Amino acid sequence: MVPDPSVLQQTVDRYLALAAAEDAAAAVSVRDAAYTLCVLTGTRTVEEAMTAVRVLCPGSRTPGPSRPPRLAVPTVESGAGQTESIS
């Protein structure tokens, strides 16, 4: 299944805007946007998602191969007591 390019671009734009704000109060929103981006692209990290976006939508406005903005947020529990960092 391939996501609708306009929905994918809106999700990328939302993630980048929230992450660039570096607002600790927006940490949950950044996590939600990152999660949605990963679900839409079938990836596990934002870095992988951005790469997938460039492949799925070659004309998209995504950051280049460098890492997308990262907001420092606490790790979250991902089931079975494991924690992971949100990028």
Secondary structure, 3 states (H helix, E strand, C coil): CCCCHHHHHHHHHHHHHHHHHCCHHHHHHHHHHHHHHHHHHCCCCHHHHHHHHHHHCCCCCCCCCCCCCCCCCCCEECCCCCEECCC
